[in-house]
Amino acid sequence: MKEITIPLDPKLNLNQNSQKFFKRYNKLKNAEEELQKFIETALSEINYLENILYSIETCETTEDLDDIYTELIDEGFMKKKGKIKKSKEYKKEFATYVSSKGHEIIVGKNNIQNDMLTFKIAKKEDYWFHAKDMPGSHVIIRTNGDELEDDEYVEAAKVAAFYSKGKNSGFVEVDYTKKSNVKKPAGAKPGFVIYDTNYSMLVEPDISAINLKQ
């Protein structure tokens, strides 16, 4: 074992030297803890902004962009310029598909819609889908109290894969679980959730055989 020499201050006695090193240790420990918190916060901000970028890239209307702009103002990333609608006026036009057995598959277009869909519109018995570990939309398939067919889970997963950053990939892994298992941590940013008791499947992001609700 390599010997380590610790220089002592000759002006201090053994107890005073010990206290000096103990204080230094605590200072370094606190600095490490603060640095870890800073890193975790920075990673959370990066993840959030990656989701915002995805939402911008997939905008279909100027109203969608307005929603994102308002969200960024609300979250302190941009300054308000001119007159803009209040947060409560976010658009609520969800892309909606129909499964092969007639159940609605609903898609959030941005973070605010994702929160609204998951926590205001979806019922606890509905199923929630999201592409694993990448920006993407929250997707809900309504059960209406029915037991879903296996094909319907696949169809909803394909919609979630299509509305994700993995859209142009060959296959995308999608997590899904009952909506009742999806939670939003206190103080979390729009669109961020945690969930457990989930399943996963690998699907192609192909929705050509899934009908858009008219």
JOLINTA-V438190 format. One record per residue. N is the residue number from 1. RES is the residue in three letters. PSI is psi as a letter, one per 30 degrees, with the letter a starting at -180 (none if undefined). Layout:
n=N res=RES psi=PSI
n=N res=RES psi=PSI
//
This chain:
n=1 res=MET psi=k
n=2 res=LYS psi=k
n=3 res=GLU psi=k
n=4 res=ILE psi=k
n=5 res=THR psi=k
n=6 res=ILE psi=j
n=7 res=PRO psi=k
n=8 res=LEU psi=l
n=9 res=ASP psi=j
n=10 res=PRO psi=f
n=11 res=LYS psi=f
n=12 res=LEU psi=l
n=13 res=ASN psi=l
n=14 res=LEU psi=e
n=15 res=ASN psi=e
n=16 res=GLN psi=e
n=17 res=ASN psi=e
n=18 res=SER psi=e
n=19 res=GLN psi=e
n=20 res=LYS psi=e
n=21 res=PHE psi=e
n=22 res=PHE psi=e
n=23 res=LYS psi=e
n=24 res=ARG psi=e
n=25 res=TYR psi=e
n=26 res=ASN psi=e
n=27 res=LYS psi=e
n=28 res=LEU psi=e
n=29 res=LYS psi=e
n=30 res=ASN psi=e
n=31 res=ALA psi=e
n=32 res=GLU psi=e
n=33 res=GLU psi=e
n=34 res=GLU psi=e
n=35 res=LEU psi=e
n=36 res=GLN psi=e
n=37 res=LYS psi=e
n=38 res=PHE psi=e
n=39 res=ILE psi=e
n=40 res=GLU psi=e
n=41 res=THR psi=e
n=42 res=ALA psi=e
n=43 res=LEU psi=e
n=44 res=SER psi=e
n=45 res=GLU psi=e
n=46 res=ILE psi=e
n=47 res=ASN psi=e
n=48 res=TYR psi=e
n=49 res=LEU psi=e
n=50 res=GLU psi=e
n=51 res=ASN psi=e
n=52 res=ILE psi=e
n=53 res=LEU psi=e
n=54 res=TYR psi=e
n=55 res=SER psi=e
n=56 res=ILE psi=e
n=57 res=GLU psi=f
n=58 res=THR psi=g
n=59 res=CYS psi=k
n=60 res=GLU psi=f
n=61 res=THR psi=l
n=62 res=THR psi=f
n=63 res=GLU psi=e
n=64 res=ASP psi=e
n=65 res=LEU psi=e
n=66 res=ASP psi=e
n=67 res=ASP psi=e
n=68 res=ILE psi=e
n=69 res=TYR psi=e
n=70 res=THR psi=e
n=71 res=GLU psi=e
n=72 res=LEU psi=e
n=73 res=ILE psi=e
n=74 res=ASP psi=e
n=75 res=GLU psi=g
n=76 res=GLY psi=g
n=77 res=PHE psi=f
n=78 res=MET psi=l
n=79 res=LYS psi=k
n=80 res=LYS psi=k
n=81 res=LYS psi=j
n=82 res=GLY psi=a
n=83 res=LYS psi=k
n=84 res=ILE psi=k
n=85 res=LYS psi=l
n=86 res=LYS psi=l
n=87 res=SER psi=e
n=88 res=LYS psi=f
n=89 res=GLU psi=g
n=90 res=TYR psi=k
n=91 res=LYS psi=k
n=92 res=LYS psi=g
n=93 res=GLU psi=j
n=94 res=PHE psi=k
n=95 res=ALA psi=k
n=96 res=THR psi=k
n=97 res=TYR psi=l
n=98 res=VAL psi=k
n=99 res=SER psi=l
n=100 res=SER psi=f
n=101 res=LYS psi=g
n=102 res=GLY psi=g
n=103 res=HIS psi=k
n=104 res=GLU psi=k
n=105 res=ILE psi=j
n=106 res=ILE psi=k
n=107 res=VAL psi=k
n=108 res=GLY psi=k
n=109 res=LYS psi=f
n=110 res=ASN psi=l
n=111 res=ASN psi=e
n=112 res=ILE psi=e
n=113 res=GLN psi=e
n=114 res=ASN psi=e
n=115 res=ASP psi=e
n=116 res=MET psi=e
n=117 res=LEU psi=e
n=118 res=THR psi=e
n=119 res=PHE psi=f
n=120 res=LYS psi=e
n=121 res=ILE psi=e
n=122 res=ALA psi=k
n=123 res=LYS psi=l
n=124 res=LYS psi=f
n=125 res=GLU psi=f
n=126 res=ASP psi=l
n=127 res=TYR psi=k
n=128 res=TRP psi=k
n=129 res=PHE psi=k
n=130 res=HIS psi=k
n=131 res=ALA psi=k
n=132 res=LYS psi=k
n=133 res=ASP psi=h
n=134 res=MET psi=l
n=135 res=PRO psi=k
n=136 res=GLY psi=l
n=137 res=SER psi=l
n=138 res=HIS psi=k
n=139 res=VAL psi=k
n=140 res=ILE psi=k
n=141 res=ILE psi=k
n=142 res=ARG psi=k
n=143 res=THR psi=f
n=144 res=ASN psi=g
n=145 res=GLY psi=g
n=146 res=ASP psi=l
n=147 res=GLU psi=k
n=148 res=LEU psi=k
n=149 res=GLU psi=l
n=150 res=ASP psi=e
n=151 res=ASP psi=e
n=152 res=GLU psi=e
n=153 res=TYR psi=e
n=154 res=VAL psi=e
n=155 res=GLU psi=e
n=156 res=ALA psi=e
n=157 res=ALA psi=e
n=158 res=LYS psi=e
n=159 res=VAL psi=e
n=160 res=ALA psi=e
n=161 res=ALA psi=e
n=162 res=PHE psi=e
n=163 res=TYR psi=h
n=164 res=SER psi=l
n=165 res=LYS psi=f
n=166 res=GLY psi=g
n=167 res=LYS psi=e
n=168 res=ASN psi=g
n=169 res=SER psi=l
n=170 res=GLY psi=e
n=171 res=PHE psi=l
n=172 res=VAL psi=k
n=173 res=GLU psi=k
n=174 res=VAL psi=k
n=175 res=ASP psi=k
n=176 res=TYR psi=l
n=177 res=THR psi=l
n=178 res=LYS psi=k
n=179 res=LYS psi=e
n=180 res=SER psi=f
n=181 res=ASN psi=f
n=182 res=VAL psi=k
n=183 res=LYS psi=l
n=184 res=LYS psi=j
n=185 res=PRO psi=k
n=186 res=ALA psi=k
n=187 res=GLY psi=g
n=188 res=ALA psi=l
n=189 res=LYS psi=l
n=190 res=PRO psi=k
n=191 res=GLY psi=f
n=192 res=PHE psi=k
n=193 res=VAL psi=l
n=194 res=ILE psi=l
n=195 res=TYR psi=l
n=196 res=ASP psi=a
n=197 res=THR psi=h
n=198 res=ASN psi=l
n=199 res=TYR psi=l
n=200 res=SER psi=l
n=201 res=MET psi=l
n=202 res=LEU psi=k
n=203 res=VAL psi=l
n=204 res=GLU psi=k
n=205 res=PRO psi=h
n=206 res=ASP psi=j
n=207 res=ILE psi=g
n=208 res=SER psi=f
n=209 res=ALA psi=g
n=210 res=ILE psi=k
n=211 res=ASN psi=k
n=212 res=LEU psi=k
n=213 res=LYS psi=k
n=214 res=GLN psi=none
//
